[in-house]
Amino acid sequence: MTEQQTCPGCGGARGTEKTEHSVETDGQGHQQPVRRTFWSPCSVCAGSGVLHR
């Protein structure tokens, strides 16, 4: 029988918020720093929130 354990990577939240930083050029040719924040499935538990042991 397998035992379920709360994922230590996301704490059972099934994912984590990630931030991506880049530099983009605007319409006038000026470089601007850009930061995007997004939700992504946990890489430890593949988004299930638990580990099976």
C-alpha positions in Angstrom: 0.0 0.0 0.0 1.4 3.4 -0.9 1.3 6.4 1.5 0.5 9.9 0.4 2.7 12.7 1.6 2.2 16.5 1.1 4.7 17.6 -1.5 7.6 19.4 0.1 8.2 21.5 -3.1 4.8 23.3 -3.1 3.4 22.5 0.3 0.3 20.9 -1.3 -0.6 24.0 -3.4 -0.1 22.0 -6.6 2.1 24.8 -8.1 4.2 27.8 -7.5 4.3 31.4 -8.7 7.2 32.0 -11.0 8.7 35.3 -12.2 10.4 35.8 -15.6 12.6 38.8 -16.3 13.6 40.0 -19.8 14.4 43.1 -21.8 12.3 44.1 -24.7 12.4 46.9 -27.3 9.5 49.2 -27.5 8.0 50.8 -30.6 10.5 53.6 -30.5 13.6 51.4 -30.2 14.2 51.9 -26.5 14.9 48.9 -24.3 12.6 48.3 -21.4 12.9 45.8 -18.5 9.9 43.5 -18.4 8.8 41.3 -15.5 6.1 38.6 -15.9 4.6 36.6 -13.1 2.8 33.4 -13.8 1.5 30.2 -12.0 3.2 27.0 -13.0 2.6 23.3 -11.9 5.0 22.1 -9.3 8.0 20.4 -10.8 8.4 18.1 -7.8 4.9 16.5 -7.8 3.8 17.4 -11.4 0.9 19.4 -10.0 -0.7 16.7 -7.9 0.2 18.3 -4.5 1.2 15.0 -3.1 4.0 12.4 -3.4 3.3 8.7 -3.2 5.7 6.6 -1.1 
